[in-house]
């Protein structure tokens, strides 16, 4: 077989990185130099080709993780979680370990991992586990298949859209063995404490100096020279006015009243906030009770992967107050992550939602930064429902998560501490909310939100 030369192979194990890397300017103008190594279905592959103009594509071979690989990977994860929890003195780190499993085999499997983890309390032993895992993933048929693909395509560099893809570990191992430079990104602001850094790369791209210090803390074996602060393209869309839908068209499309201000309620997934519908109902109740429904309307943007229908009952109770702007994502029930991705139109929908809303109500997500891009405040939900869907769930746990330690002060957002203090918050964000606070937090977590594409491109194409 003849070799086809491509400078960079893009490894996309699922659809979650499409928006950040293929809808941004990271690879713009360099499509002919790229080959997309992906796990998309045929339909998604064609959509990506049409959107991005990247025509060189290869499907990742079918990957089946062996029991030994899975055992070592999960043992490393749990051992690291215990280590990380002690390292930062934060027991909520351990909530990233799932303790309830369906079926006897899975239950016993994970119980055995928990038992085995006691032998790996010292960090040096965790690193020995990592070496065993790296050796094991090189013994598979999958490793040999991807090694052959890399030999034929012979890329100079291999870039992965996120750091946690299980099937990406043997691909990166094969690339390393062939002398191909490997680069991955830390996908989100809360990823590092979760001990799901599956890839051993030559270079790691992070959002900020804060994230670089986190990476050095949790993975001291990674040299500082391997870590590049690039920012994330996730927020660049707010810099482009063409992403704002004209006001009348936007209001008409989502049945909004041009004479009323908008409160965006941004939903989480079912596990992150099981009581989301009741919080939405509380918001509606308080607006009506205080005659604020004459001034405000609620625009619900649910989490793109939440297709539970759990909001429908609440929406039907307040048809004149709550409107919906459903995320424009390709998402089919019972589909895998390979077919879940935002459509280009969703970028404009999100930017316009932020632009036309006065404030967002949310449980602890990065929507605080999205709204901060337009100097808009965020209200974080900070009280428990009296009747909870999951009795073990609490906001008290949520805001103890390690990534919230990056807050420079408590004034970066407004805190909805009880149902009946909403009116006070409404008055506060209209009169004396200091936007400098969210800007300060943004600078810590994201740094410069406007140069990420160029920074990443510089590392990929120009850094040797």
NUVEX-471546 format. One record per residue: y, x, z of N, C-alpha, C, O in turn. Coordinates in steps of 0.001 Angstrom, whole numbers, plus 500000, padded with zeros to 6 digits. Last residue first. Layout:
// NUVEX-471546
YXZYXZYXZYXZ
...
// end
This chain:
// NUVEX-471546
522856507250517025521625507955516681520965508540517940519912509171517848
524681504430516214524273505331517283522939505971516933521991505270516578
524890502687514038525633503935514019525223504915515099525397506121514926
523370500377514272523538500978512955524165502371512978523988503147512039
523163499639516997522030499486516080522168500335514823521199500940514364
525652500115518135524455500746518715523319500741517709522593501727517582
527282498538516480527519499980516588526298500713517132525948501793516655
526291495989516988526141496570515653526324498080515685525610498814515002
527209495697519590525763495730519331525491496372517974524582497189517829
529997495689519114529393496678520020527896496825519766527374497939519730
530299493485517443530634494817516939529992495899517799529502496903517282
529483491447519199528800491653517910529041493052517379528117493724516921
531371491735521371529933491954521542529218492245520226528432493188520145
534056491283521633533646492459520869532134492684520858531669493721520384
534783489191523303535173489112521898534614490236521029534689490153519803
534398489370526004533567488400525270533833488389523775533176487650523042
534165492003528102534900491549526927534018490641526077533022491082525504
532382490882530902533379491838530433534082491277529197534562490145529251
530545489272532178530494489354530720531335490502530174531039491035529105
530891489592534965529577489242534412529477489547532924528445490025532455
533602490380535348532502491044536058531180490832535330530433491784535104
535084488658533798535197490094533545534077490881534221533656491924533722
534439486235535024534007486491533647534039487986533336533134488514532690
535809486507537413534342486467537442533779486767536056532772487462535922
538440486447536448537951487614537180536443487673537217535851488743537072
538540483903535354538713485061534476538183486330535146537561487174534501
538324482399537610537195482380536686537312483521535687536302484050535224
540867483132538715539617483361539440538416483374538513537571484264538612
542872482310537064542654483749537187541321484050537872540719485097537637
543271479656537336542307480065536311542027481562536374541046482032535797
543566477906540156544022479169539578542971479704538612541904480152539032
544540474623540591543395475499540333543876476739539603544517476642538557
546508472749541243546636474127541725545392474988541541545208475973542255
546254470268539682547512470752540241547537472239540554548482472931540175
543794469609538686544962469242537896546237469923538382547176470134537614
542025470421540590541957471119539305543162470766538424543514471525537522
542805468705542722542956470154542826542952470818541462543782471687541195
542153466141541969543564466442542210543790467953542193544820468431541719
539410466479541858540132466073540652541616466398540790542251466870539847
538795467032544515538606468068543495539391467750542226539964468641541599
539332464548545640540091465720546080539999466837545048540989467501544743
537351463056544412538749462759544115539650463918544521540617464232543827
534980464094545561535264464294544140536740464094543823537322464862543058
534013463688548032535163464594547926535533464886546471536299465806546187
531801461982548161533125461380548298534284462377548288535427461979548509
529527463634547894529850462653546865531303462209546939531968462073545912
530317467037548640529774465732549020530258464713548002531274464913547336
531155469303547294530327469453548495529763468149549036528814468168549821
531805470794544594531607469372544907530617469309546072529403469268545869
534041473342544214532762472990544821532729471511545192533528471042546003
535252475163541402535484474139542429534127473658542928533173473575542155
535062478749541041534786477381540607535249476441541709535594476874542809
536166480874542312535967480998540859535632479653540229535879479432539044
536418480921545003537392480123544277537233480214542763538062479696542016
534827482612546399534341481239546235535280480365545416534978479200545159
534748485796544652535163484920545754534666483511545456534140483253544373
533255487116542747534195487895543553534735487124544748535135487722545746
529834486685542190531109485986542389532051486842543237531681487252544337
527410487916542227528454488538541392529801487846541543530813488366541073
525638486393543508526277487428544327527388488132543540528204488853544115
524336484865541684525588484328542218526301485313543145527450485085543523
521983486214541199523062486352540209524381485754540677525436486089540138
520260485531543332520921486823543321522086486906542339523073487591542609
520645482342544876520045483199543861520908484450543665522129484411543819
521925480604546497521535481866547122520899482821546117520635483977546446
522234478306545112523392479189545194523147480446546025524055481251546231
519618477154545386520177477523544086521278478565544227521261479588543543
519258476440548069518488477544547497519152478066546229519241479276546020
520978474333548289521147475452549230520367476676548761520764477812549022
520069472403546650521149473249546136521373474451547043521901475473546605
516510472109546690517801471995547364518832472895546695518519473994546236
513188470740546784514303471301546026515604471117546782515800470097547444
511205469405548076511318470839548352512514471494547657512821472660547908
511218466791547114511680467035548484511892468512548812512661468845549714
512326465805544121511444466832544673511940467193546072512981467837546205
514144463724544092512947463637543256511890464605543771510709464269543847
515582462609547186515396463626546157514106463393545367513107462924545912
517920460878548681516566460647548175516360461565546969516893461326545886
520331462186549103519562461700550259518114461431549869517194461720550633
520989465213547316520844463768547349520036463354548587519167464094549048
523024467928548439521715467339548131521795465822548142522575465231548889
525756469646546876525206468819547948523865468244547490523617468098546293
527278470828544823526895471607546003526476470717547179526803471002548331
528124471450541480527510470502542418526953471285543605526246472276543427
531070472970540450529655473167540748529194472142541788529810471994542843
533339472530537965532955471996539275531456472195539440530664471657538667
535546474655536260534175474167536410533987473665537834534427474303538791
538522474595534146537777474773535396536366474195535336536044473367534485
539469476476531250539150475180531851538317475406533114537491476318533148
540129478494529428540888478343530681540701476967531298541648476366531805
538273478735527501539461477944527164540304477659528406541087476710528435
536394480204528849536900480749527589538146480001527117538981480568526412
535588478606530924536579479630531209537163480244529948538286480747529960
533532477232529737534800476538529951535924477519530274537081477278529929
531639479341529773532002478667528516533364477992528666534244478161527821
531428479859532496532032480879531626532446480274530285533477480644529725
530204477532533343531460477943533983532183478966533113533409478940533006
527836477557532038528883476696531471530224476966532143531272476661531574
525890478955533332526917479751532662527958478880531960528880479414531343
525408476798536259525018477456535013526163478270534440527267478280534985
525503475158538734525342476601538708524943477274537414524195478250537454
525421472140537698524755472851538787524572474313538387523571474658537759
528604470645536799527336471299536487526724471889537754527414472107538750
531303469475534975530542469314536218529127469775535942528511469349534965
534288470695533531532848470492533437532254470371534827532656471083535748
537386469413532204536628470067533264535148469820533004534787468851532336
538463468349529922539381468911530925538643469749531952539206470690532511
537362468784526515537145468358527898538157469022528824538645470116528545
537838469996524092538450468694524331538242468177525755538896467214526154
536440472464524275537854472434523900538524471116524288539659471120524764
533794471757524831534561472533525808536059472390525536536850472215526463
533223470399522456533051469733523745533863470444524825534535469802525633
533600472423520588534503471264520592534415470499521904535424470005522407
531469474143521196532846474634521275533826473469521367534781473524522141
529282472376520682529503472955522008530954473407522166531596473085523166
529622471810517948529589470729518932529894471260520322530677470662521060
529437474326516800530699473596516713530759472458517718531818472170518277
526755474816517460527796475753517903529149475045517889529918475146518844
525365472879516123525464472765517579526518473716518138527109473441519182
525249473606513493526200472552513862526366472428515371527387471931515848
523096475383513403524467475906513335525512474881513772526537475242514351
520735474384515943521212474337514572522644474875514540523336474826515557
518789476271518262519982475471517954520280475497516465520096476520515806
515208475872518545516379476694518295517570475785517986517392474665517506
511842475961518698512992475445519424514172476378519182514135477545519574
509562477056517710510226476067516860511411475424517563511942474428517070
508601478753519630508891479331518312509641478350517420510295478769516465
507900477353521854509238477936521838509593478517520471510768478747520186
506059474530520451506183475782521181507615476294521082508434475756520337
506069470941521029506144472128520183506294473369521051506616473276522235
506117468544522346504861469315522416504873470540521504503822471118521229
508664467283520214507822467144521395506508467905521247505880467911520188
510854469607518696509839468580518500508962468495519744508555469526520280
513974470531517872513078470433519023512120469288518797512531468131518716
516762472004516921515450471658516370514469471687517526514176472744518084
519742470577518287518694471589518289517483471075517533517210469875517506
522458469617519241521891469610517900520921470779517772521251471826517216
522709467665522203522665468984521551521948468907520218520942468208520085
524496464578522218523202465263522282523235466607521573523736466693520452
526799463432523858526885464340522716525597465154522720525594466298523174
527517460172525144526604461301524948526984462133523726527429461608522706
529466458646527771529116458828526370528235460075526246528216460924527137
530197456442530311529409457626529960529057457605528474528430456665527986
531739454065530273532248455258530931531531456527530475532163457564530274
530496451954529165531883452163528773532466453457529342533548453889528944
527926451927530311528074452135528863529508452425528421529712453079527398
526422452394532798527851452689532649528184452909531159528675453978530794
523753451837532605524497451176533683526010451356533525526789450564534055
522861453478530602522868452036530337523639451262531409524123450159531153
522943455918531914523862455667530799523977454176530520525063453672530235
520819455594533701522181455739534214523197455424533119524193454745533367
518633455457531947518900454349532868520336454403533369521002453371533453
518705457979530625518938456732529895519294455555530808520162454750530472
518065460371531769519442459913531911519665458495531374520701457885531641
515432460992531115515728460607532502517163460117532709517449459502533737
514341461877528788514866460513528796515327460060530169515587458875530374
513390464434528389512667463567529314513119462116529251512364461216529620
514121466641527051513918465427526247513190464371527067512471463529526528
515732469405527453515425468238528290515340467003527409516355466397527065
516617471481525970515163471315526057514763470163526972513577469967527236
519455471300526188518782471089524895517276470856524984516713470121524173
520774469346528816520130470605528457519334470396527165518606469410527054
523346467053527720522140467406528455521628468766528003522004469268526943
526436466243528096525705467190527259524495467618528069524598468435528984
528339463387528384527110464046528824526589464976527738526335464555526609
531500462733529260530719463117528083529522463924528565529682465023529096
533320460166530740532324461218530944531599461466529632531141460531528975
536849459645531016535542459242530504534600460437530662535045461584530711
539805458687532870538762459621532465537561458909531861537291457742532148
541502456605533461542095457862533018541066458801532404541390459609531533
540027454556534344541079454211533382541707455461532776542353455405531729
538471455645536235537812455376534960538804454897533909538477454835532724
539689455782538609539931456908537705539261456715536352539452457513535434
539380454077540749540157453632539584540529454776538633541552454729537950
537558454862542581538925455328542778539831455022541584540896455617541424
535190453787541642535645453406542980537117453765543206537832453069543927
534895455168539199535162453724539208535756453299540545536720452534540580
534395457776540109535503457512539193535891456040539216537075455704539249
532124457371541662533361457824542290534574457601541392535657457273541876
530214456580539727530571455706540858531921456077541449532758455212541706
530036458886538095530513457613537547530980456681538661532036456059538544
528991460705539961530243460986539277530852459699538737532047459453538905
526571459463540601527585459670541641528958459913541025529964459393541506
525279459673538137525615458344538661526681458449539747527590457621539810
524953462444538066525745461799537021526187460412537481527328460013537249
523234462677540229524562463296540308525496462699539255526679462477539516
521031461368539165521714460776540310523098461389540519524027460699540938
520249463091537060520706461719536781521467461092537935522437460366537719
519561465578538542520696465473537620521155464034537365522354463769537445
517498466263540204518330465112540583519554464943539689520489464231540054
516294468594539322515549467343539175516382466098539473516024464999539049
517325471247537984518037470188538707517322468855538522517702468066537657
515225472898537071516409473477537703517172472445538510517624472742539616
513374471128535919512986471930537075514205472479537815514218472521539045
514785469954533781514221469109534835513867469905536088514040469411537202
517839471760532996516480471312532718515907470616533952516485470687535036
521123470240533441520181471357533463518807470857533036518631469673532749
524103468895531825522820468798532520522022470087532470522211470919531583
527400468581532291526445469453531622525136469474532401525073470010533508
529805466339531695528701466558532630527629467339531878527021466823530941
533200466645531184531885466961530632530885467097531771531093467877532701
535644464343531105534896465169532052533530465407531426532788464458531169
538533463798529195537071463943529209536621464834530365537149465926530573
541051461216529152540614462594529284539095462638529446538463461639529789
541863458644526747541325459081528039540935460554527995540542461077526952
542583457863524268543612457737525304543123458198526682543868458149527661
540405457953522630541454458952522416542507458940523517543245459913523676
537207457593523777538517456945523780539604458019523680539707458889524545
534291458205521736535193458540522836536540457841522652536956457540521534
532049458288520040532504457024520614533400457238521827533278456532522828
531503460556518685530823460374519968531384459192520761531220459104521978
533014460348516354531585460633516242530849460312517545529707459851517518
535618460041517337534960458933516637533450459117516622532697458170516847
536133462566518410536171461380519276535460460195518628534775459433519309
535884464164516070535039464400517246534978463157518122533896462738518532
537893463126514438536502463123513971535548463287515154534518462616515221
540152463633515975539794462243515660538328462151515213537620461210515570
540071466551516112540008465672517282539541464260516949538621463749517587
537874468613514164539142467869514309539016466749515338537984466084515423
535926471017515908535914469810515072537259469093515236537743468977516362
536116474408515975536638473209516637536685472059515643537406472123514648
535449476630514573534367475956515294534831474706516027534017474014516640
537719477778513655536980476947512702535797476226513355535213475320512761
538592479477515634539137478106515608538393477196514639538431475974514783
536752481570517543536955481181516143537368479711516055536582478816516365
536033482202520063537151482961519510537548482474518116538560482911517569
533766480949520775535018480356521254536247481066520703537371480587520858
531702482523519930532021481342519118533349480705519528533982480009518734
531129484428521834532064484772520762532512483561519953533588483578519355
529229484074523749530522483426523967531543483717522859532694483290522950
526949485484522945526816484082523358528160483352523429528221482145523196
526878488153522483527515487315521448527559485835521823528140485026521099
527713490126525326526770489213524690527492488365523649528604487902523901
528188493677525977528570492273526037527487491428525391526460491951524959
527273496273525992527746495732524714528405494365524838529101493927523922
526356499135527445527121497924527757527752497419526465528651498053525912
523189500505527433524436500388526686525118499060527027524514497994526905
520999502852528761521598501534528959522978501496528310523831502337528593
520076505391528713519361504421527881520018503048527886519640502176527105
521462506808530592521791507066529185521090506116528221521458506035527049
520190506150532957521483505542532676521866505694531209522518504818530641
516667505614532575517817506509532681519104505778532309519101504895531451
514441503841534502515212503806533264516468504648533444517246504415534369
513496503900537053512867504821536112513588504841534761513374505751533961
514679501824538440515283503165538544514665504197537605515250505258537384
515056498851538120514196499715537304514752501135537307515246501603536282
516877497720539841515524497156539802514536498034539034513328497970539266
519161499402539417518661499103540756517202498661540728516383499165541497
519606499426536685519317500701537360518722500472538750517883501247539207
520197496715536375519050497291535680518641498612536328517451498877536497
522563496540537897521368495767538263520112496379537647519094496540538320
524249498129536396523912498553537759522690497811538271521872498378538995
524387496516534113523847497876534025523423498374535397522357498973535542
525656494276535091524263494158534678523614495529534524522420495683534779
528187495441535563527464494774536653525976494677536320525130494962537168
528967496154533043528663497228533993527887496668535172527021497347535723
527299493817530809528429494342531571527998495521532421526814495844532506
525067493012529280526335492301529157527521493086529704528616493036529144
523068495550527576523396494657528695524790494073528519525590494565527723
520348496885525939521706496393525764521995495351526838521248494384526990
518469499796526099518628498455526657520097498056526526520986498795526949
516271501896524272517630501485524612517635500041525098516911499188524585
513558502243524214514394503446524219515820503115524648516494503918525294
511581500132526415512381500419525223513091501751525360513214502310526450
509098498183527356509567499535527623510248500019526354509594500285525346
509250494744528236509323495792527219509775497130527786510707497203528587
509380492824530165508067493134529600508081494382528731507042495006528515
510784491990532841511133492963531813509836493489531223509264494466531708
510695490171534926510056489830533648510538490736532522510682490296531381
511881490037537461510745490944537217509975490596535949508751490712535905
514173488703538169512959487905537992511726488723537636510634488167537517
516492490187538195515742490078539453514383489408539297513530489521540178
517244489810535342516733491069535880516000490947537221514947491567537373
518322487243534532516975487691534153516421488855534966515224488878535252
520763486012534675519891485902535851518519486542535642517640486397536492
522110486251532279522713486850533471521805486832534697522052487561535658
519845487057529542520725486182530313521113486813531642520509487795532073
518602489195528084519025487966527422520032487150528229520977486605527659
519008492404527370518773491544528534519420490216528194520637490126528037
517488493605524364518651493109525100518184492380526348517094491809526375
516108496668523010516023495274523435517287494902524191518058495768524604
514777498955520723515991498460521377515761497009521779515274496210520979
513162501935519707513069500548520149514288500165520979514763500933521816
512397504020516963513278503737518095513259502247518423513331501403517530
509191505146516263510241504213515870511103503897517090510574503542518143
506926506665516717508217507338516704509364506475516227510405506996515826
504583505393517074504893505813515706506255506496515595506683506862514500
504625504670519695503598505627519278503837506160517870503360507237517513
506656502741519601506867503996520335505876505064519876506246506223519691
505360500727518176506546501370517620506795502717518292507106503707517629
503364500020519991502992500563518684504166501299518043503992502360517443
504976499028522052504088500170522307503694500836520994503689502063520890
506166496847520845507011497975521233506174499222521505506606500340521223
503836495339520627504587495695519415505492496886519706505575497821518910
503035494926523278502211495778522413502910496170521110502611497223520546
505400493318524014505053494570524696504137495453523843504431496638523688
505576490917522679506423492021522208506047493356522846506341494412522287
504146488975523870503526489601522701504336490776522180503860491545521345
506027488287525874504739488890526238504116489613525045503617490730525184
509435488797526074508358488296525224507045489022525465506960490236525280
511709489596527478510574489076528233509392488612527375508427488077527921
514109490359526327513309491387526995511985490890527564511208491691528085
515030489410522953515079489299524418513998490169525035513094490648524350
515008490385520354516070489453520746516088489113522229517081488574522716
514568493813519531513988492559520028515087491682520629515979492172521322
514383496109516878515262495398517803514612494086518225514151493325517374
513509499240515840512947497917516116513794497270517200513917497803518304
514330501551513219514536500982514545513901499596514632513775498884513635
513359502306510790513908503355511650514017502864513087513831503621514040
510201500980509620511610500844510003512068502039510834511264502696511495
507712500822507958508379502067508364509862501890508708510703502586508140
505930499095506799507360498798506695508223499988507079509338500141506580
503474500388507392503815500002506018505324499804505856505920500286504893
503573500741510158503328501882509281503777501585507853504384502429507192
503871498126511032504964499066511242504806500316510371505796500879509904
501342497157510338502544496564509743503725497529509856504478497722508902
499746498712512012499592498826510559500815498264509841501270498833508849
500583497764514481500782499178514163500688499393512648501458500164512075
499667495184514440501111495393514325501425496858514019502427497154513368
496879495740514596497443494954513487498941495223513331499423495460512223
496614497125516990496271497802515734496848497068514520497254497694513541
497374495091518792498116496349518741497862497061517409498801497544516775
495319493218518327496705492887518001497554494157517872498357494279516947
493099494399519433493140494252517975494581493998517528495013494493516487
493992496617522190493727495315521577493734495382520047494299496300519453
494762498783523635493331498677523342492984497413522554491811497160522280
497327498749524455497040499565523274495574499471522854495190500024521824
497354497397526801497839496664525629497613497450524336497698496887523245
496391499433528545495558498271528223496034497564526968495212497164526143
498540501185528828497289501666528236496432500500527762495816500570526699
500373499520530084500702500098528784499454500616528073499332500494526854
498989499054532491499265497948531574499560498467530170499061497925529184
499030501591533612497739500956533299497925499824532298497125499655531377
501785501866533966501075502778533059499723502202532664499314502314531508
502242499857535866502895499779534555502175500666533544501976500267532397
500851500922538021500385499676537399500961499528535996500266499127535063
502553503023538585501193503326538125500557502099537469499820502217536490
504746501574539474504871502349538238503509502767537690503327502855536476
503678500610541853504043499658540801504165500379539456503738499858538426
503498502968543243502247502302542848502501501237541781501657500990540920
506142503529543734505358504476542946504066503842542446503600504150541349
506891501513545479507347501455544095506555502395543193506325502092542022
504474499969547597505331501125547291505654501155545799504800500859544963
502758497808547451504060497612548081505011498770547802506227498577547774
500199497191546480501220497782545603502620497552546160503538497156545442
498364495807547910498074497218547687499131497933546863499002499121546571
499193493237547804499413493961549063499135495450548911499621496260549700
498346492129545437499685492715545468499957493508546740500848494357546761
495933490839545796495918492212545278497263492903545412497323494129545493
496832488295546618496064489140547539496122490609547098496333491505547916
498071487438544282498855487535545510498154488432546530498795489226547218
495839487455542589496980488337542308497823488529543564498240489645543875
494351485437543768493814486792543781494921487808543494494942488890544081
495969483283543184495740483630544592495213485056544700495584485795545612
495712483221540442497000483620541013496898483912542509497672484711543035
492980482466540237493499483645539545494788484136540207494932485324540495
492819480042541595492131481218542148492670482510541532492802483524542218
494385478484539830494731478582541244494109479823541870494778480568542586
492984478729537419494343479258537536494754479443538988495394480435539339
490563477429538189490566478817537742491953479436537895492089480534538433
491308474790538900490746475686539908490842477147539483491160478012540299
494393473283537847493036473769537600492595474802538622493398475580539137
497754474194537852496763473170537527495412473819537260495321474800536522
499557475611540599498940475736539284497896474644539080497234474224540029
502246476703542434501382475547542177500866475609540737501646475654539786
503919478875542504502836478812543491501882477634543273500812477591543881
505697481182540601505139479835540652503928479804541576503017480620541438
508360483051541521506909483097541442506362481690541616506545481076542667
510981482739542034510616482904540623509112483030540427508638483108539294
511306482833544697511144481489544123510833481554542632510463480546542029
511864485419545398510452485039545334510238483623544810509106483246544508
514585485435545653514002486122544499512550485689544305512068485605543175
515161484392548095515120483448546966514602484104545695514218483408544755
515377486480549970514063485847549769514005484871548607512909484537548156
516997489332549789517220487968549324515878487298549031515298487516547968
517463492128549938517424491288551137517721489827550792518569489180551408
517118493723547817518435493088547927518531492144549116519532491449549294
514533494673548388515570495598547933516963495012548128517882495711548554
512982492437548887513302493352549988514489494245549628515340494533550469
512927491384546301513396490547547410513784491409548616514786491145549281
511752493483544850513143493120544609513731492301545754514885492495546136
509113493448545857509943494643546006511426494293545855512258494752546638
508324490931545022508326491241546456509203492455546733509943492489547716
508602491337542262509370490293542938509439490560544444510498490424545057
506697493365541812508125493643541637508984492582542334510001492921542939
504359491933542301504654493131543108506140493480543014506764493844544010
504553490024540289504608489607541687504933490784542607505688490643543569
504473491676537938505572490753538192505675490409539679506755490491540264
502035492996538187503274493770538152504454492875538510505327493264539287
500393490743537992500375491538539218501639492395539308502243492507540375
500894489952535373501307489073536471501314489806537815502147489521538675
499833492183533994501221491753533794501715490907534956502818491115535463
497169492248534851498059493371535142499529492960535016500362493347535836
496283489724533867496181490061535287497155491185535647497883491084536635
496741489969531116497452488938531889497439489266533378498447489109534067
494943492036530483496373492185530222497175491216531097498157491600531732
492532490799531222492959492022531887494459492249531704495160492610532649
492391488674529449492454488390530880492960489617531646493723489486532603
494555489147526574493276489264527289493479488990528773494596489066529285
496427487010524554496454487943525678495104487963526387494575486915526755
496601486883521252495844486257522340495738487272523479495033488275523362
498576486309518467498388487113519680497647486309520727498030485184521047
498671486555515017498309485717516166497973486608517356497180487543517245
501344488652513781499941488197513829499680487366515079500397487477516074
504511487527512794503767488273513806502327487776513804502111486564513824
505459487520509388504987486770510552504241487693511506503443488530511085
508354488851507946506921489033508202506559488226509438507286488252510431
510909488928505431510337488401506668508838488679506734508152488733505713
513804489285503809512589490050504111512035489612505457512624489894506500
516149487850503750515043487398502913513735488128503183512666487635502821
518806486587505338517775487613505521516525487138504792515916486140505176
520610484552505254520476485369504037519560486567504240519534487472503406
520822482674507299521222484060507545521230484951506313521824486028506350
520019480140506415521209480284507247521726481713507243522935481938507189
517695480546504939518823479853504324520121480107505089521185480267504491
516047481803506839516398482487505588517639481870504951518524482584504481
515841479730508706516477480989509086516895481776507844517982482352507810
514415477861507174515749477525507698516512478800508040517689478935507705
512031479236506795512872478931505640514297478591506070515263478982505416
511084479353509454511316480580508692512250480328507518513161481118507269
510715476666510018511762477410510723512105478690509981513273479069509888
508545476130508296509794475387508169510948476160508806512019476294508216
506540477869509237507037477990507868508392477319507689509279477854507023
507356478980512612506529478274511644507205478353510276508325478853510169
507975482312513902508393480976513507507342480308512626506541480981511978
507823484851514909506704483953515214507060482511514860506511481580515449
508758487844512991508981486614513747507694485841514011506641486119513438
510814490124511815509437490083512313509387488959513333509921489103514433
512849490636509149512668489779510314511186489663510648510401489157509846
514518493471508141513307492677507967513083491920509264513122492502510348
517568494610506583516797494061507695515475493456507237515338492996506104
519328495253504664518752496375505404517740495923506449517125496749507122
520388492930503738519430493619502870518743494783503574517693495247503129
522268492210505705521015491473505594519964492203504757518771492102505044
524736493035506436523672494050506405522282493423506195521260494046506480
526573491058506699526807492044505659525723493093505533525769493941504641
525956490643510129526648490147508945526942491279507963527485492319508337
524735491072512501524068491606511309524762491217510005524228491432508917
526626490008514350525923491265514630525376491892513353525528493094513134
528049487675514344528367488661513311527620489984513486527954490973512833
525766484884514932526946485700515234527156486713514107526526486625513053
523401483754514332524595482959514025525883483740514297526969483295513926
521624485664515203521618485350513780522784484459513366523129484404512185
522161485979517963522082487147517094522110486841515604522571487667514816
522447483519519321523195484704519749523246485797518696524266486471518550
520695481738517942522132481487518037522900482773518328523887483078517658
518138482957518231518722482703516913520234482549516989520968483150516205
516767483303520566517805484280520243518526484016518938519430484764518568
514824481311520702515935481269521650517058482246521313518195482037521735
512520481130519146513790480722518563514999480860519459516111480556519027
510499484137519425510709482691519516512117482382519010512816483263518510
510398486799518769509146486154519165509264484643519317508253483940519337
511780488713516558512138487426517157510850486676517521510275485991516675
512817491779515779511668491119516386512131489862517110512792489938518145
513899493293512942514332492385513998513126491621514515512482490893513760
514071496577511906513200495412511977513641494581513187513742495091514303
516248498473509924516001497843511222515081496638511057515286495793510186
515995499631507357516570500378508461516186499797509818515844500531510744
513139499696505372514173498876505972514705499616507185513927500171507960
511180500469502606512072501001503618513101499968504062513845499429503242
507848500009502123509135499422501813510092499797502926509838499473504087
505131501873500795506035501616501900507351501027501392507900501469500382
502239500518499189503472501306499158504388500903500301504415499745500718
498798500844500000500000500000500000501250500877500000501313501867500728
// end
